[in-house]
Amino acid sequence: MRHAGAHLRYKPGVSCTAAYLSADGQAVAAYAYDPDRYAEESGRSRWRGEPSVVMLPRHGVIVIPARLDRHLRA
């Protein structure tokens, strides 16, 4: 079995980020936020018009293609 690798970043009280390869091999990043921060982040125009961004408001999670996050480590 081949290990694809993942990146996890946890900022207590702020956010949690997981970057990984999806089932179809695409690099994605999932962000989990508290309710206030989710409201702020989900309203950002950079992700609003992008059809590949998935927002899960009940869970406070936003999943984006990794190419959209210039701060992720390669």
N, C-alpha and C positions, 0 to 999 in steps of 0.2 A: 504494500500500500504506500502510495506516495504522499508525503506530508506537504501540504500547500502553504502552511504558515498563516499566522494571524498577528495582528497588532492590537493590543488593548491599552487603553489609557483611561485612568480613573482620576477625576479631580473631585475630592470629597465636597459634597454640597453644591457642586456646579454641574458636572456632566460625567458621562461614561461613553467612551468611543470604542467600537470594535470594527476593525477593518479586516476583511476576509474575502475569499473567493466564493461566489455564489455557486449553486448547483450547475449552472451553465458556464462556469469558468470566468465570469466577469468579476473584476475587483470592485467591491462595494464597501461603504462605511455606514455603520449604524450608530446613531447618536441617541442617547437617552437623557432626558432633562426633567427637572422638576416642573410643575405646571406653569409657573410664572416664566421661567426661561423658555419652555416649549412655546408658549404664546409668542414670545419675542422672536425666537429663531424661525418658527414656521411662517412668520409674516415677512421674512426677508425676500426681496424681489429676485435675488440670484437663484433661488430654488423654486419660486412660484411658477415660472413659465417652462420649467424643465419637465417633460413627460416621464422621464425615467426616475424622478424623485418620488418616493412613497412616504406618505405621512400617516402615522398611526396615533391620532390624538388621544384616544383612550389610554394609551400606554406611554405617551410622552416621547415617542420615538420617531425619528426621521431617518430614512435609508436613502443614500445617494450613491451614484457611481463615484468611485474613488477619484476619478479624474477631476471632479468638481471641487475637491478639497486640496488646495495647494499646501496645506500644513501637515498632511499625512506624511509619514516617513516612507520611503520606498522600500 
